[in-house]
Amino acid sequence: MSNLQESLDSFLGLDGGLCSALVDANSGMMLGQSGSGVDLELAAAGNTEVVRAKLKTMNSLKLNDKIEDILITLGKQYHIIRPVASKPGLFFYVVLDKTKSNLAMARRKVQDVEAALSI
């Protein structure tokens, strides 16, 4: 998928898909969004801090590795954060309704979209 909006909209087709965004982790700003149910501007800024904290911790631990994804499990939702390997500093943020979603399928979809993204 080369079209950013098409990529973001594709997450809404997942069972339980609520909303998604592509975020610049350097600024905390969204580059695109789709869906509703979460204040995505606030979530983009907040999850930028999550990504930065994890990278800082990995650096402190001298881990020579990369983040594949970060999963946050809430009582009613899953939040998936997936850095874009081909564009360092960018990450996808996807929110799913926990009662309706298949986590394994959702993670696979996010991985596929991330791999195919060309911007």
C-alpha positions, 0 to 999 in steps of 0.5 A: 500500500503506497497511499497513507490514507488507504493504509490507515483506513485499512486498520478500520477493516480489522475486527474491532478496529476503532482508529489509527494514526501515523505519528512522527516520534520526533515531534509527536505530531500526526501525519495522518489519521483514520477512525474515531473513539480516541483523541488521536492528537493527544494519543500521538503525543503521549505515545511518542513519549512511550516510544522515546522512553523504551528507546532510552531504556534499550540504549541504557541497557546497551541492547543492540536491537529494535522495537518490533511493536509495543502492545498496551492492553487495557480493560476494553482496548488494545493499543498497538504501536509499531515503528516504521522500519523504512522511515526511522522516527515514524510509528503506526498507532492502532486502537482496537476494541478488545472484545471484538478483535483478534490480536494475532490477526491485528498485529499481522495486519499492522506488520504487513501495512508497515512493510508495504508503506511507501511515503 
